Amino acid sequence: MFVKLNSAALVGLEGEPVEVEVDLQRGQTAFTIVGLADTSIKEARDRIYSALKNSGYTYPFNFRILVNLAPADLAKEGPAYDLPMAAGIAALGNKITISTSESLVAGELGLDGSVRHIAGVLPLALFARRHGLREIFVPANDAAEAALVPELHVYPVRTLVELLDHLSGKTRIAPYVRQEIPLAKILPEMDFALVKGQEFAKRALEIAASGGHNILLNGPPGSGKTLLARSLPSILPSLSPDEALEVTKIYSIAGLLTDALITERPFRAPHHTASSAALIGGGRIPRPGEITLAHRGVLFLDEFPEFPRTVIEALRQPLEDGSVTVARAHGSTRFPSQVLLIASQNPCPCGFASDPDGRCVCAPAHITRYQKKLSGPLLDRIDLHVEVPRVKFDKLASNELAEASSAIRGRVAAARARQTQRFTGSALCTNSEMGNTEIKKFCRLDNASLELLRAASERLRFSARGFNRILKVSRTIADLANSTEIQLEHLAEALQFRLRGETN
């Protein structure tokens, strides 16, 4: 006796087809699962036995049960195969005829036959639609997530009995009714109006938010670097529908999804003790790291030089390419990492080297060693280098509010809208993503600007990467000024934010 159900395995952010084949043959009672299954899948034997008995089905004693998860060379993990395996065994053992040729089935079983939440439902639903499957059976708690994919019938399953009754035609499960989820952004608690002083840093953050540029804040303790960084999300534009779906898929796979759809740009701030695998991604079967969880949002690395050197250097390729490739023995997995990196650091170990009052107690050699923790190639990938000085007493004591985040956010949204129009027909979203072709097309300079850039380049010896990043920032400043061309003043402002990075 043989039955086959459709399921899927998650490889990176995408689904791969898995056929759950169940075969029963008379013989000594045995239950074998093959097909590169991990421990959590092999433990399903006990869960399925209890679920069948507690659901009123006969367990096929005196039969050899063989479950094959095909293809056999694809590694599989997680409890999502509980439901299709149990359905196949129950159908064969109780002589129930089921039809599953156009369905995908996934879910974890409880001992009482209930169906529990699983991670990665959204990419499973996207896989089902892409491969022409008409319907998907998922845990009831995950139905809203699967329903984000149009043109797919989603059936919320609460128990194993419900699934078998539906597949056998006995009692149909009512399909999930999709609900419109507004993409309204909830503003975070931090607001630029509450940040005292630091107008230069605020301007840099406005530019960074508009073009998706990486930024490094350097200043003494208590100058407001962390407050500025945590206020940055309040000026970022809302996620577009496509971006929201992209971010939601990442969090679904990571098992961190709390709502059906993520509508706010992510903000991730890992501690400086984080490992390379935690930041970049990894594991025996690779899982996304912090840089991927911050995709289309902000990755804040406070006390940047305190991160292990290997972790810092691992950022170089993801920051350059906008994606990270995690290679393991069984293959490579690619994760997106289009983030706005905001890093902060003190100027020296004690933190007061840049303080005009001269409170620094560090020896020059210690200051140099501390600053050299960040390599030149890494600093070259950071577009904006900003000094954040200590705020004067008069500013701190003032009750006057600064410009609100809502006003800045309006300018940022307008600048991003110009970029969206500029990059119509391509996969680019912001100026920071431009390659050489786009830079040549959209970042033309007049003669006066070329002479200024030539003089700055001869003095500071820009690298090719640094040269291109100056042009990208200039393009963003021009967008903020609603200018179709890069003017001399736009380039001059961009150069201000590059000086420290080239002279460090």
Buried (B, 14 or more C-beta within 10 A) or exposed (E): BEBBBBBBBBBBBBBEBBBBBBBBEEEEEEBEBEBBBEEBBBBBBEBBBBBBBBBEBEBBEEBBBBBBBBBEEBBBBBBBBBBBBBBBBBBBBBEBEBEBEEBBBBBBBBEEBBBBBBBBBBBBBBBBBEEEBEBBBBBBBBBBBBBBBEEBBBBBBBBBBBBBBBBBEEEEBEBBEBEEBEBEBEEBEBBBBEBBBBEBBBBBBBBBBBBBBBBBBBBBEEBBBBBBBBBBBBBBBBBBEEBBBBBBBBBBBBEEBEEBBBBBBBBBBBEBEBBBBBBBBBEEBBBBBBBBBBBBBBBBBBBBBBBBEEBBBBBBBBBEEBBBBBEEEBEEBBBBBBBBBBBBBBBBBBBBBBBEEEEBEBEEEBBEEBBEBBEEEBBBBBBBBBBBBBBEEEEEEEEEEBBBBEEBBEBBBBBBEBBBEBBEEEEBBBBBBBEEEBBEEBBEBEEEBEEBBEEBBEEBEBBEEBBBBBBBBBBBBBBBBEBEEBBBBBBBBBBBBBBBBBEE
